[in-house]
Structures are given as structure tokens and as C-alpha cells.
Amino acid sequence: MVCGGKMTTVFLEQREREQCPECGWIFYPHLKVGAGALIERNGAVLLVRRAIEPWKGMWYLPAGYVEADETPKAAAERETREETGLIIKARNLQDVYYFEDDPRGNGLLILFSAEICGGVLSCTAEASACSYFLPAELPAEIAGQAHQRALADWVDRKKHGL
């Protein structure tokens, strides 16, 4: 594709891959990388309701894609500010979650625990609502596999006093 040649499917490195027969360039698909924040207050977790597609109207942890010039922690802090108005400090890595159900592509969600340092919790163009939920009160409409698994892990830790 570097030279503009038509890509063909070849078996290379024990996988089917797209390769240009003209220049030899190989297309290696990559996962999207997202970062998010697990923000707790009084035993409840902060969730955001999406105001835009995909998953408009569903709840998720403040998160978004990592840009090429930022670290995952910086992305979690930026996305949280953009979606909730809160200024946070991303702290400890909670876990990394693989997802394959996002219409924009498969990827990884890198989730950090976070503490609020400033700002005011408010809705933005990306969020129609922001609210804290106790483990027994989580909404059923959670956006995406990664957020579903992350929240299930959070509930499990709460049950075990962690």
C-alpha cells in the first residue's frame, strides 16, 4: 500500500495478512488503546452516560482513546476532564481489559484508579449524565465488554473488602 499497489492476502508468520505484491509492504492490524479512570466516592463508582454513538444512552467509566503523543495515564486524566469536568490524578493500574465489540475496532482498555484533584462534576457534549453508583445499584446498560468486565471486577473487590 506504500506504493499504491493492490493488496493481496498471503499466509505469512502463520497468519493470513494483506501484502502488496509490488513493494512487499505488509499490513499489520493494531488494537485501539483506551485509558479510563475508576473514581470512587463513599463506596460508589463514577459512571458517565454516553450522549453520542456508539452506545448512546449507555453507562461507562470515564475513558477514551489514547492519543499518539500522550501516556495512558494522561489520556485517562484528559478523557475524565472532557467527559465529567473533573480534574483527576490517575494512580494505580487496576487492570487491562481486551474488547472486541466496539464498532470502531478491537482494543484494550487500560484502567487506573484515580483521585479527584479539582473541577466540578458536570455533563459535557459527550455525557448526558454523570452519577455515582453503589455495587448493588449499577445500571444494566453498561457500554462494552471492557467496561462490563471492569465493573464486575470492581463489584467483586467490594464484596471481598478490597
DSSP file (Angstrom, degrees, kcal/mol; ACC not computed):
  #  RESIDUE AA STRUCTURE BP1 BP2  ACC     N-H-->O    O-->H-N    N-H-->O    O-->H-N    TCO  KAPPA ALPHA  PHI   PSI    X-CA   Y-CA   Z-CA
    1    1 A M              0   0    0      0, 0.0    25,-0.0     0, 0.0     6,-0.0   0.000 360.0 360.0 360.0 -16.3    0.0    0.0    0.0
    2    2 A V        +     0   0    0      1,-0.2     0, 0.0     2,-0.1     0, 0.0   0.899 360.0  35.9 -65.0 -39.7    3.0    2.3    0.3
    3    3 A C  S    S-     0   0    0      2,-0.0    -1,-0.2    22,-0.0     0, 0.0   0.546 118.9-108.3 -90.8  -8.0    3.5    2.2   -3.5
    4    4 A G        +     0   0    0      1,-0.3    -2,-0.1     0, 0.0     3,-0.1   0.491  68.2 148.3  93.2   3.9   -0.3    2.2   -4.2
    5    5 A G        -     0   0    0      1,-0.1     2,-0.4    15,-0.0    -1,-0.3  -0.253  57.9 -93.2 -68.0 160.6   -0.3   -1.4   -5.4
    6    6 A K        -     0   0    0      1,-0.1    16,-0.2    14,-0.0    -1,-0.1  -0.636  43.2-124.4 -78.7 126.1   -3.3   -3.6   -4.9
    7    7 A M        -     0   0    0     -2,-0.4     2,-0.3    13,-0.2    13,-0.2  -0.390  26.4-165.9 -71.1 145.0   -3.1   -5.6   -1.6
    8    8 A T  E     -A   19   0A   0     11,-2.8    11,-3.0    -2,-0.1     2,-0.5  -0.923  25.0-108.2-127.8 156.9   -3.4   -9.4   -1.8
    9    9 A T  E     +A   18   0A   0     -2,-0.3     2,-0.3     9,-0.2     9,-0.2  -0.737  42.5 172.8 -87.7 128.6   -3.9  -12.0    1.0
   10   10 A V  E     -A   17   0A   0      7,-3.1     7,-2.9    -2,-0.5     2,-0.7  -0.899  37.0-117.1-129.1 159.7   -0.9  -14.1    1.8
   11   11 A F  E     +A   16   0A   0     -2,-0.3     2,-0.4     5,-0.2     5,-0.2  -0.894  50.8 155.9 -98.1 112.3   -0.1  -16.6    4.5
   12   12 A L  E >   +A   15   0A   0      3,-3.0     3,-1.3    -2,-0.7    -2,-0.1  -0.999  58.5   4.3-142.0 136.0    2.8  -15.1    6.5
   13   13 A E  T 3  S-     0   0    0     -2,-0.4    -1,-0.1     1,-0.3     3,-0.1   0.874 129.6 -59.2  56.0  39.4    4.0  -15.7   10.0
   14   14 A Q  T 3  S+     0   0    0      1,-0.2     2,-0.3    -3,-0.1    -1,-0.3   0.723 122.9  85.3  63.6  26.1    1.4  -18.4   10.5
   15   15 A R  E <  S-A   12   0A   0     -3,-1.3    -3,-3.0    -5,-0.0     2,-0.4  -0.980  84.6-102.4-146.9 157.2   -1.5  -16.0    9.7
   16   16 A E  E     +A   11   0A   0     -2,-0.3     2,-0.3    -5,-0.2    -5,-0.2  -0.714  49.7 171.4 -78.2 131.9   -3.3  -14.5    6.8
   17   17 A R  E     -A   10   0A   0     -7,-2.9    -7,-3.1    -2,-0.4     2,-0.5  -0.941  36.0-112.1-138.5 160.1   -2.1  -11.0    6.2
   18   18 A E  E     +AB   9  27A   0      9,-0.7     9,-2.8    -2,-0.3     2,-0.3  -0.825  41.2 174.5 -93.0 130.1   -2.5   -8.3    3.5
   19   19 A Q  E     -AB   8  26A   0    -11,-3.0   -11,-2.8    -2,-0.5     7,-0.2  -0.989  33.1-123.7-138.2 146.3    0.6   -7.7    1.5
   20   20 A C     >  -     0   0    0      5,-2.7     4,-2.0    -2,-0.3   -13,-0.2  -0.793  14.4-157.8 -86.9 120.6    1.5   -5.5   -1.5
   21   21 A P  T  4 S+     0   0    0      0, 0.0    -1,-0.1     0, 0.0   -14,-0.1   0.695  89.0  57.3 -71.8 -16.4    3.0   -7.7   -4.3
   22   22 A E  T  4 S+     0   0    0    -16,-0.2   -15,-0.0     1,-0.1    -2,-0.0   0.949 127.8   7.2 -77.7 -51.4    4.6   -4.7   -5.8
   23   23 A C  T  4 S-     0   0    0      2,-0.1    -1,-0.1     0, 0.0     0, 0.0   0.531  94.5-119.4-113.0  -9.1    6.7   -3.4   -2.9
   24   24 A G     <  +     0   0    0     -4,-2.0     2,-0.0     1,-0.3     0, 0.0   0.435  54.2 158.0  86.8  -1.5    6.3   -6.1   -0.3
   25   25 A W        -     0   0    0     -6,-0.1    -5,-2.7     1,-0.1     2,-0.4  -0.324  28.0-150.6 -60.8 138.3    4.7   -3.9    2.4
   26   26 A I  E     -B   19   0A   0     -7,-0.2     2,-0.6   -19,-0.1    -7,-0.2  -0.930   7.3-136.0-114.8 133.2    2.6   -5.8    4.9
   27   27 A F  E     -B   18   0A   0     -9,-2.8    -9,-0.7    -2,-0.4    -2,-0.0  -0.804  19.0-171.1 -89.0 119.4   -0.4   -4.5    6.7
   28   28 A Y        -     0   0    0     -2,-0.6     2,-0.1   -11,-0.1   -11,-0.1  -0.935  18.4-139.2-109.3 107.9   -0.3   -5.4   10.4
   29   29 A P        -     0   0    0      0, 0.0     2,-0.3     0, 0.0    -2,-0.0  -0.387  20.4-154.3 -66.4 145.3   -3.6   -4.5   12.1
   30   30 A H        -     0   0    0     -2,-0.1     2,-0.2    76,-0.0    76,-0.1  -0.875  14.4-112.6-121.3 152.3   -3.3   -3.0   15.5
   31   31 A L        -     0   0    0     -2,-0.3    76,-0.3    74,-0.1     2,-0.3  -0.525  32.2-115.9 -76.2 148.1   -5.6   -2.8   18.5
   32   32 A K  E     -c  107   0B   0     74,-2.8    76,-2.5    -2,-0.2     2,-0.5  -0.620  28.8-141.8 -77.0 146.1   -7.0    0.5   19.6
   33   33 A V  E     +c  108   0B   0     -2,-0.3    33,-3.1    33,-0.2     2,-0.3  -0.960  22.0 178.4-117.9 122.2   -5.8    1.6   23.1
   34   34 A G  E     -cD 109  65B   0     74,-3.5    76,-2.8    -2,-0.5     2,-0.4  -0.803  11.6-156.4-115.6 160.6   -8.1    3.3   25.5
   35   35 A A  E     +cD 110  64B   0     29,-2.9    29,-2.0    -2,-0.3     2,-0.3  -0.994  14.8 177.5-137.0 144.3   -7.5    4.5   29.0
   36   36 A G  E     -cD 111  63B   0     74,-2.5    76,-2.4    -2,-0.4     2,-0.4  -0.896  22.5-121.1-143.8 171.6  -10.0    5.1   31.8
   37   37 A A  E     -c  112   0B   0     25,-2.4     2,-0.8    -2,-0.3    76,-0.2  -0.951   4.7-154.2-122.0 132.7  -10.5    6.1   35.4
   38   38 A L  E     -c  113   0B   0     74,-3.0    76,-1.9    -2,-0.4     2,-0.5  -0.912  25.0-177.4-101.6 104.8  -12.0    4.3   38.3
   39   39 A I  E     -c  114   0B   0     -2,-0.8     7,-2.4     7,-0.3     2,-0.3  -0.921   2.7-169.3-111.5 121.6  -13.2    7.1   40.6
   40   40 A E  E     +F   45   0C   0     -2,-0.5     2,-0.3    74,-0.5     5,-0.2  -0.849  12.5 177.2-113.9 148.0  -14.8    6.1   43.9
   41   41 A R  E >  S-F   44   0C   0      3,-2.5     3,-1.7    -2,-0.3    -2,-0.0  -0.924  75.1 -17.6-147.0 121.2  -16.6    8.1   46.5
   42   42 A N  T 3  S-     0   0    0     -2,-0.3     3,-0.1     1,-0.3    -2,-0.0   0.868 129.1 -49.1  51.9  42.8  -18.2    6.7   49.6
   43   43 A G  T 3  S+     0   0    0      1,-0.3     2,-0.3    91,-0.1    -1,-0.3   0.531 118.0 109.7  79.1   6.2  -18.1    3.1   48.2
   44   44 A A  E <   -F   41   0C   0     -3,-1.7    -3,-2.5    90,-0.2     2,-0.4  -0.825  60.5-133.6-115.1 154.8  -19.7    4.2   44.9
   45   45 A V  E     -FG  40 133C   0     88,-2.7    88,-2.3    -2,-0.3     2,-0.5  -0.844  19.8-119.0-109.5 143.1  -18.1    4.4   41.4
   46   46 A L  E     + G   0 132C   0     -7,-2.4    -7,-0.3    -2,-0.4     2,-0.3  -0.678  35.0 179.0 -82.7 127.2  -18.5    7.3   39.0
   47   47 A L  E     - G   0 131C   0     84,-2.9    84,-2.3    -2,-0.5     2,-0.4  -0.910  16.3-146.9-124.5 156.6  -20.1    6.4   35.7
   48   48 A V  E     -HG  60 130C   0     12,-3.1    12,-2.0    -2,-0.3     2,-0.6  -0.954  11.9-135.9-121.5 138.5  -21.0    8.5   32.7
   49   49 A R  E     -HG  59 129C   0     80,-3.0    79,-2.4    -2,-0.4    80,-0.8  -0.864  31.6-117.5 -96.3 125.1  -23.9    8.1   30.3
   50   50 A R  E     - G   0 127C   0      8,-3.0     7,-2.9    -2,-0.6    77,-0.2  -0.338  25.6-173.1 -65.4 134.6  -22.9    8.4   26.7
   51   51 A A  S    S+     0   0    0     75,-2.5     2,-0.3     5,-0.2    76,-0.2   0.439  70.9  49.0-101.5  -4.8  -24.5   11.3   24.8
   52   52 A I  S    S-     0   0    0     74,-0.6     5,-0.1     2,-0.2    76,-0.1  -0.875  92.4 -57.5-132.3 162.7  -23.0   10.2   21.4
   53   53 A E  S    S+     0   0    0     -2,-0.3     2,-0.1     2,-0.1    -2,-0.1  -0.492  95.1  58.4 -77.2 154.8  -22.7    7.0   19.4
   54   54 A P  S    S-     0   0    0      0, 0.0    -2,-0.2     0, 0.0    89,-0.1   0.630 132.1  -0.6 -77.0 164.1  -21.6    4.3   19.8
   55   55 A W  S >  S-     0   0    0      1,-0.2     3,-2.3    -2,-0.1    -5,-0.4   0.797  83.3-171.8  64.9  34.0  -23.6    3.2   22.8
   56   56 A K  T 3  S+     0   0    0      1,-0.3    -5,-0.2    -5,-0.1    -1,-0.2  -0.332  71.5  20.2 -55.1 132.3  -25.6    6.4   23.1
   57   57 A G  T 3  S+     0   0    0     -7,-2.9    -1,-0.3     1,-0.3     2,-0.2   0.324 100.6 113.6  88.8  -6.7  -27.6    6.3   26.4
   58   58 A M    <   -     0   0    0     -3,-2.3    -8,-3.0     1,-0.0    -1,-0.3  -0.608  65.1-116.1 -97.3 160.5  -25.5    3.6   28.0
   59   59 A W  E     +Hi  49 142C   0     82,-3.2    84,-3.3   -10,-0.2     2,-0.3  -0.649  38.1 158.4 -97.1 149.7  -23.2    4.0   31.0
   60   60 A Y  E     -H   48   0C   0    -12,-2.0   -12,-3.1    -2,-0.3    84,-0.1  -0.976  44.4 -89.1-158.9 164.9  -19.4    3.6   31.2
   61   61 A L        -     0   0    0     -2,-0.3     2,-0.2   -14,-0.2   -14,-0.2  -0.529  62.4 -86.6 -73.0 146.8  -16.4    4.5   33.2
   62   62 A P  S    S+     0   0    0      0, 0.0   -25,-2.4     0, 0.0     2,-0.3  -0.410  81.2 128.8 -56.6 120.4  -14.8    7.8   32.1
   63   63 A A  E     +D   36   0B   0    -27,-0.2     2,-0.3    -2,-0.2   -27,-0.2  -0.986  26.6 162.4-167.0 164.6  -12.5    6.7   29.3
   64   64 A G  E     -D   35   0B   0    -29,-2.0   -29,-2.9    -2,-0.3     2,-0.1  -0.971  46.2 -51.7-176.4-179.2  -11.4    7.2   25.8
   65   65 A Y  E     -D   34   0B   0     -2,-0.3     2,-0.4   -31,-0.3   -31,-0.3  -0.385  49.7-118.6 -73.8 143.9   -8.7    6.5   23.3
   66   66 A V        -     0   0    0    -33,-3.1   -33,-0.2    -2,-0.1     2,-0.1  -0.676  29.7-133.7 -78.6 128.0   -5.0    7.3   24.0
   67   67 A E    >   -     0   0    0     -2,-0.4     3,-1.7     4,-0.2     8,-0.1  -0.452  23.1-107.5 -81.5 159.9   -3.6    9.8   21.5
   68   68 A A  T 3  S+     0   0    0      1,-0.3    -1,-0.1    -2,-0.1    -2,-0.0   0.720 115.9  47.6 -62.3 -23.5   -0.2    9.2   19.9
   69   69 A D  T 3  S+     0   0    0      2,-0.1     2,-0.3     0, 0.0    -1,-0.3   0.144 103.2  70.9-107.2  20.4    1.5   11.9   21.9
   70   70 A E  S <  S-     0   0    0     -3,-1.7    -4,-0.0     3,-0.0     3,-0.0  -0.946  74.6-116.7-136.2 157.3    0.3   11.0   25.4
   71   71 A T     >  -     0   0    0     -2,-0.3     4,-2.3     1,-0.1    -4,-0.2  -0.451  36.8-108.6 -80.5 161.1    0.7    8.3   28.1
   72   72 A P  H  > S+     0   0    0      0, 0.0     4,-2.4     0, 0.0     5,-0.2   0.896 121.2  52.5 -57.5 -39.6   -2.2    6.1   29.1
   73   73 A K  H  > S+     0   0    0      1,-0.2     4,-2.2     2,-0.2    17,-0.2   0.933 109.7  48.3 -62.2 -44.3   -2.4    8.0   32.5
   74   74 A A  H  > S+     0   0    0      1,-0.2     4,-2.7     2,-0.2    -1,-0.2   0.883 110.6  52.0 -62.8 -37.6   -2.5   11.3   30.7
   75   75 A A  H  X S+     0   0    0     -4,-2.3     4,-3.1     2,-0.2     5,-0.3   0.916 108.3  50.3 -65.4 -42.3   -5.2   10.1   28.4
   76   76 A A  H  X S+     0   0    0     -4,-2.4     4,-2.0     1,-0.2    -2,-0.2   0.910 113.2  46.8 -61.2 -41.8   -7.3    8.9   31.4
   77   77 A E  H  X S+     0   0    0     -4,-2.2     4,-2.0     2,-0.2    11,-0.3   0.922 115.0  45.8 -66.0 -44.3   -6.9   12.3   33.0
   78   78 A R  H  X S+     0   0    0     -4,-2.7     4,-2.8     2,-0.2     5,-0.2   0.940 113.2  48.5 -64.2 -48.5   -7.8   14.2   29.8
   79   79 A E  H  X S+     0   0    0     -4,-3.1     4,-2.3     1,-0.2     5,-0.2   0.896 110.5  51.7 -61.6 -40.4  -10.8   12.0   29.0
   80   80 A T  H  X>S+     0   0    0     -4,-2.0     4,-2.6    -5,-0.3     6,-0.7   0.926 111.7  46.7 -62.5 -43.8  -12.2   12.3   32.5
   81   81 A R  H  X5S+     0   0    0     -4,-2.0     4,-1.7     1,-0.2    -2,-0.2   0.927 113.9  48.3 -62.5 -44.7  -11.9   16.1   32.3
   82   82 A E  H  <5S+     0   0    0     -4,-2.8    44,-0.4     1,-0.2    -1,-0.2   0.850 121.0  35.8 -64.1 -34.8  -13.5   16.2   28.9
   83   83 A E  H  <5S+     0   0    0     -4,-2.3    41,-0.4    -5,-0.2    -2,-0.2   0.750 134.8  16.4 -93.3 -26.0  -16.4   13.9   29.9
   84   84 A T  H  <5S-     0   0    0     -4,-2.6    38,-2.9    -5,-0.2    -3,-0.2   0.559  89.1-120.1-126.2 -12.2  -17.1   15.0   33.5
   85   85 A G  S  <<S+     0   0    0     -4,-1.7    35,-0.9    -5,-0.6     2,-0.3   0.417  71.4 130.6  80.9  -2.5  -15.4   18.4   34.2
   86   86 A L  E     -E  119   0B   0     -6,-0.7     2,-0.6    33,-0.2    -1,-0.3  -0.628  54.0-142.1 -88.6 142.2  -13.3   16.7   37.0
   87   87 A I  E     +E  118   0B   0     31,-2.5    30,-3.6    -2,-0.3    31,-1.5  -0.912  33.7 176.3 -98.6 122.4   -9.6   17.1   37.3
   88   88 A I  E     -E  116   0B   0     -2,-0.6     2,-0.5    28,-0.3    28,-0.2  -0.795  33.2-135.0-125.1 165.3   -8.1   13.8   38.4
   89   89 A K  E     -E  115   0B   0     26,-2.3    26,-1.9    -2,-0.3     2,-0.3  -0.984  25.7-137.8-117.4 115.4   -4.8   12.2   39.1
   90   90 A A  E     +E  114   0B   0     -2,-0.5    24,-0.3    24,-0.2     3,-0.1  -0.581  33.4 169.4 -71.3 131.4   -4.5    8.7   37.6
   91   91 A R  E     +     0   0B   0     22,-3.7     2,-0.2     1,-0.3    -1,-0.1   0.559  41.1  13.5-111.0-105.4   -2.9    6.5   40.2
   92   92 A N  E    S-     0   0B   0      1,-0.1    21,-3.0    20,-0.0     2,-0.3  -0.522  73.0-109.1 -87.0 143.7   -2.5    2.7   40.2
   93   93 A L  E     -E  112   0B   0     19,-0.2    19,-0.3    -2,-0.2     3,-0.1  -0.546  29.7-174.3 -65.7 125.2   -3.2    0.4   37.3
   94   94 A Q  E     -     0   0B   0     17,-3.5     2,-0.3     1,-0.4    18,-0.2   0.899  56.4 -58.1 -85.7 -50.1   -6.3   -1.6   38.1
   95   95 A D  E     -E  111   0B   0     16,-1.2    16,-2.6     2,-0.0     2,-0.4  -0.963  41.6-108.1-177.8 173.5   -6.2   -3.9   35.1
   96   96 A V  E     -E  110   0B   0     -2,-0.3     2,-0.5    14,-0.2    14,-0.2  -0.994  31.8-161.6-122.1 128.9   -6.1   -4.1   31.3
   97   97 A Y  E     -E  109   0B   0     12,-2.7    12,-3.0    -2,-0.4     2,-0.3  -0.946   8.7-144.2-119.6 126.0   -9.3   -5.3   29.5
   98   98 A Y  E     -E  108   0B   0     -2,-0.5     2,-0.4    10,-0.2    10,-0.2  -0.641  20.5-171.4 -81.8 141.6   -9.4   -6.6   25.9
   99   99 A F  E     +E  107   0B   0      8,-2.7     8,-2.4    -2,-0.3    -2,-0.0  -0.995  24.3 171.8-136.1 146.3  -12.6   -5.7   23.9
  100  100 A E        +     0   0    0     -2,-0.4     6,-0.2     6,-0.2    -1,-0.1   0.075  68.1  77.7-134.7  22.3  -13.8   -6.9   20.6
  101  101 A D        +     0   0    0      4,-0.1     5,-0.1     3,-0.0    43,-0.1   0.316  59.9 110.0-117.0   8.0  -17.3   -5.4   20.5
  102  102 A D    >   -     0   0    0      3,-0.2     3,-2.1     1,-0.1    -3,-0.0  -0.735  63.1-142.8 -86.3 126.8  -16.6   -1.7   19.7
  103  103 A P  T 3  S+     0   0    0      0, 0.0    -1,-0.1     0, 0.0     3,-0.1   0.688 100.9  61.3 -63.0 -15.4  -17.7   -0.8   16.1
  104  104 A R  T 3  S-     0   0    0      1,-0.3     2,-0.2   -72,-0.0    -2,-0.0   0.547 123.6 -73.6 -86.4  -7.7  -14.6    1.4   15.8
  105  105 A G    <   -     0   0    0     -3,-2.1    -1,-0.3   -73,-0.0    -3,-0.2  -0.499  53.1 -66.5 133.6 159.0  -12.3   -1.6   16.3
  106  106 A N        +     0   0    0     -2,-0.2   -74,-2.8    -6,-0.2     2,-0.3  -0.378  64.4 134.0 -73.3 154.6  -10.9   -4.1   18.8
  107  107 A G  E     -cE  32  99B   0     -8,-2.4    -8,-2.7   -76,-0.3     2,-0.4  -0.930  47.1 -80.3-171.5-164.3   -8.7   -2.9   21.5
  108  108 A L  E     -cE  33  98B   0    -76,-2.5   -74,-3.5    -2,-0.3     2,-0.6  -0.974  21.3-151.2-126.5 138.5   -7.5   -2.6   25.1
  109  109 A L  E     -cE  34  97B   0    -12,-3.0   -12,-2.7    -2,-0.4     2,-0.7  -0.962  10.4-159.1-107.7 118.3   -8.8   -0.5   28.0
  110  110 A I  E     -cE  35  96B   0    -76,-2.8   -74,-2.5    -2,-0.6     2,-0.5  -0.880  15.2-160.3 -96.7 115.6   -6.1    0.4   30.5
  111  111 A L  E     -cE  36  95B   0    -16,-2.6   -17,-3.5    -2,-0.7   -16,-1.2  -0.860   9.9-174.0-109.5 128.8   -7.9    1.2   33.7
  112  112 A F  E     -cE  37  93B   0    -76,-2.4   -74,-3.0    -2,-0.5   -19,-0.2  -0.890  27.9-120.3-115.2 144.7   -6.4    3.3   36.5
  113  113 A S  E     -c   38   0B   0    -21,-3.0   -22,-3.7    -2,-0.4     2,-0.3  -0.559  43.1-168.6 -70.6 152.1   -7.7    4.1   40.0
  114  114 A A  E     -cE  39  90B   0    -76,-1.9   -74,-0.5   -24,-0.3     2,-0.4  -0.988  21.1-146.3-147.6 153.3   -7.9    7.9   40.3
  115  115 A E  E     - E   0  89B   0    -26,-1.9   -26,-2.3    -2,-0.3     2,-0.4  -0.945  27.6-115.3-120.5 145.9   -8.4   10.6   42.8
  116  116 A I  E     + E   0  88B   0     -2,-0.4   -28,-0.3   -28,-0.2     3,-0.1  -0.630  31.8 172.5 -80.1 131.1  -10.2   13.9   42.2
  117  117 A C  E     -     0   0B   0    -30,-3.6     2,-0.3    -2,-0.4   -29,-0.2   0.520  61.4 -40.6-112.6 -14.2   -8.0   17.0   42.5
  118  118 A G  E    S+ E   0  87B   0    -31,-1.5   -31,-2.5     0, 0.0    -1,-0.3  -0.982  80.2  90.9 173.9-170.0  -10.4   19.7   41.3
  119  119 A G  E     - E   0  86B   0     -2,-0.3     2,-0.4   -33,-0.3   -33,-0.2  -0.148  66.8 -87.1  83.2 177.6  -13.1   20.7   38.9
  120  120 A V        -     0   0    0    -35,-0.9     2,-0.3     2,-0.0    -1,-0.0  -0.997  36.7-112.9-130.0 128.4  -16.9   20.3   39.2
  121  121 A L        +     0   0    0     -2,-0.4     2,-0.3   -36,-0.1   -36,-0.2  -0.442  57.9 147.0 -62.1 120.2  -18.8   17.2   38.2
  122  122 A S        -     0   0    0    -38,-2.9   -36,-0.1    -2,-0.3     2,-0.1  -0.990  49.3 -99.7-155.0 155.6  -20.9   18.3   35.2
  123  123 A C        -     0   0    0     -2,-0.3     2,-0.2     5,-0.1     5,-0.1  -0.454  38.5-171.2 -75.8 151.7  -22.3   16.9   31.9
  124  124 A T  B >   -J  127   0C   0      3,-0.6     3,-0.7   -41,-0.4   -41,-0.1  -0.663  45.5 -80.9-129.6-174.7  -20.5   17.7   28.7
  125  125 A A  T 3  S+     0   0    0      1,-0.2   -42,-0.1    -2,-0.2     3,-0.1   0.783 132.1  46.2 -62.0 -26.1  -21.2   17.2   25.0
  126  126 A E  T 3  S+     0   0    0    -44,-0.4   -75,-2.5     1,-0.1   -74,-0.6   0.638 111.7  55.5 -89.2 -16.1  -20.1   13.6   25.4
  127  127 A A  E <   -GJ  50 124C   0     -3,-0.7    -3,-0.6   -77,-0.2   -77,-0.2  -0.967  48.8-175.1-128.6 123.6  -22.0   12.9   28.5
  128  128 A S  E    S+     0   0C   0    -79,-2.4     2,-0.3    -2,-0.5   -78,-0.1   0.653  82.0   6.8 -86.5 -15.9  -25.8   13.2   29.1
  129  129 A A  E     -G   49   0C   0    -80,-0.8   -80,-3.0    -7,-0.1     2,-0.4  -0.976  56.1-161.2-160.6 151.8  -25.4   12.3   32.8
  130  130 A C  E     +G   48   0C   0     -2,-0.3     2,-0.3   -82,-0.2   -82,-0.2  -0.995  27.5 155.7-135.1 130.2  -22.7   11.6   35.4
  131  131 A S  E     -G   47   0C   0    -84,-2.3   -84,-2.9    -2,-0.4     2,-0.4  -0.997  39.3-118.3-155.3 153.9  -23.5    9.7   38.6
  132  132 A Y  E     -G   46   0C   0     -2,-0.3     2,-0.4   -86,-0.2   -86,-0.2  -0.773  30.3-165.1 -93.5 140.7  -22.1    7.6   41.4
  133  133 A F  E     -G   45   0C   0    -88,-2.3   -88,-2.7    -2,-0.4     5,-0.1  -0.990  15.1-136.7-130.2 133.8  -23.4    4.0   41.8
  134  134 A L    >   -     0   0    0     -2,-0.4     3,-1.8   -90,-0.3     4,-0.4  -0.444  40.5-100.4 -74.8 160.2  -23.0    1.6   44.6
  135  135 A P  G >  S+     0   0    0      0, 0.0     3,-0.9     0, 0.0    20,-0.1   0.874 124.0  47.3 -52.7 -41.4  -22.2   -2.0   43.6
  136  136 A A  G 3  S+     0   0    0      1,-0.2    19,-0.0    19,-0.0    -3,-0.0   0.560 111.5  53.3 -77.8  -6.8  -25.9   -3.2   44.0
  137  137 A E  G <  S+     0   0    0     -3,-1.8    -1,-0.2     2,-0.0    -3,-0.0   0.301  71.6 136.6-111.4   7.9  -27.2   -0.2   42.1
  138  138 A L    <   -     0   0    0     -3,-0.9     4,-0.1    -4,-0.4    -6,-0.0  -0.282  59.8-111.0 -58.5 138.7  -25.1   -0.4   38.9
  139  139 A P        -     0   0    0      0, 0.0    -1,-0.1     0, 0.0     3,-0.1  -0.334  14.1-131.7 -67.7 154.1  -27.3    0.2   35.8
  140  140 A A  S    S+     0   0    0      1,-0.2     2,-1.6     2,-0.0    -2,-0.1   0.781  92.7  78.5 -75.3 -27.2  -27.9   -2.7   33.5
  141  141 A E        +     0   0    0    -84,-0.1   -82,-3.2     2,-0.0     2,-0.5  -0.585  60.7 163.3 -89.6  78.8  -27.0   -0.8   30.4
  142  142 A I  B     -i   59   0C   0     -2,-1.6     2,-0.7   -84,-0.2   -82,-0.2  -0.846  37.8-123.2 -99.4 132.3  -23.2   -0.8   30.5
  143  143 A A        -     0   0    0    -84,-3.3     4,-0.4    -2,-0.5   -82,-0.2  -0.639  66.4 -13.2 -81.5 109.9  -21.4    0.1   27.3
  144  144 A G  S  > S-     0   0    0     -2,-0.7     4,-2.2     3,-0.1     5,-0.2   0.368  73.9 -86.7  88.1 149.1  -19.0   -2.5   26.0
  145  145 A Q  H  > S+     0   0    0      1,-0.2     4,-2.8     2,-0.2     5,-0.3   0.879 120.4  53.9 -57.2 -45.0  -17.2   -5.7   27.2
  146  146 A A  H  > S+     0   0    0      1,-0.2     4,-2.5     2,-0.2    -1,-0.2   0.919 112.0  43.6 -61.9 -44.8  -14.2   -3.9   28.8
  147  147 A H  H  > S+     0   0    0     -4,-0.4     4,-2.4     2,-0.2    -1,-0.2   0.876 112.9  53.2 -69.2 -37.0  -16.4   -1.7   31.0
  148  148 A Q  H  X S+     0   0    0     -4,-2.2     4,-2.0     2,-0.2    -2,-0.2   0.938 113.4  42.4 -61.6 -46.9  -18.7   -4.6   31.9
  149  149 A R  H  X S+     0   0    0     -4,-2.8     4,-2.5     2,-0.2    -2,-0.2   0.896 112.8  53.1 -68.6 -39.8  -15.7   -6.7   33.0
  150  150 A A  H  X S+     0   0    0     -4,-2.5     4,-2.1    -5,-0.3    -1,-0.2   0.914 112.0  45.2 -61.6 -42.4  -14.0   -3.8   34.8
  151  151 A L  H  X S+     0   0    0     -4,-2.4     4,-2.6     2,-0.2    -1,-0.2   0.868 110.6  53.5 -70.7 -35.5  -17.2   -3.1   36.8
  152  152 A A  H  X S+     0   0    0     -4,-2.0     4,-2.2    -5,-0.2    -2,-0.2   0.909 110.4  48.0 -63.0 -41.2  -17.7   -6.8   37.5
  153  153 A D  H  X S+     0   0    0     -4,-2.5     4,-2.5     2,-0.2    -2,-0.2   0.903 110.6  51.4 -63.9 -41.3  -14.2   -6.9   38.9
  154  154 A W  H  X S+     0   0    0     -4,-2.1     4,-2.3     2,-0.2    -2,-0.2   0.925 110.2  48.5 -61.8 -45.5  -14.9   -3.8   41.0
  155  155 A V  H  X S+     0   0    0     -4,-2.6     4,-2.3     1,-0.2    -1,-0.2   0.915 110.9  51.5 -60.6 -43.0  -18.0   -5.3   42.4
  156  156 A D  H  X S+     0   0    0     -4,-2.2     4,-1.3     1,-0.2    -2,-0.2   0.908 109.2  49.6 -61.6 -43.0  -16.1   -8.5   43.2
  157  157 A R  H  <>S+     0   0    0     -4,-2.5     5,-3.2     1,-0.2    -1,-0.2   0.903 110.1  51.5 -62.9 -40.2  -13.3   -6.5   45.0
  158  158 A K  H ><5S+     0   0    0     -4,-2.3     3,-1.5     4,-0.2    -2,-0.2   0.904 106.2  54.2 -63.2 -41.0  -16.0   -4.6   47.0
  159  159 A K  H 3<5S+     0   0    0     -4,-2.3    -1,-0.2     1,-0.3    -2,-0.2   0.824 112.0  45.1 -60.8 -31.2  -17.6   -7.9   48.1
  160  160 A H  T 3<5S-     0   0    0     -4,-1.3    -1,-0.3    -3,-0.2    -2,-0.2   0.237 118.2-110.7 -99.4  12.6  -14.2   -9.1   49.4
  161  161 A G  T < 5       0   0    0     -3,-1.5    -3,-0.2    -5,-0.1    -2,-0.1   0.732 360.0 360.0  69.9  23.9  -13.5   -5.8   51.2
  162  162 A L      <       0   0    0     -5,-3.2    -4,-0.2    -6,-0.2    -5,-0.1   0.435 360.0 360.0 -98.3 360.0  -10.7   -4.8   48.8
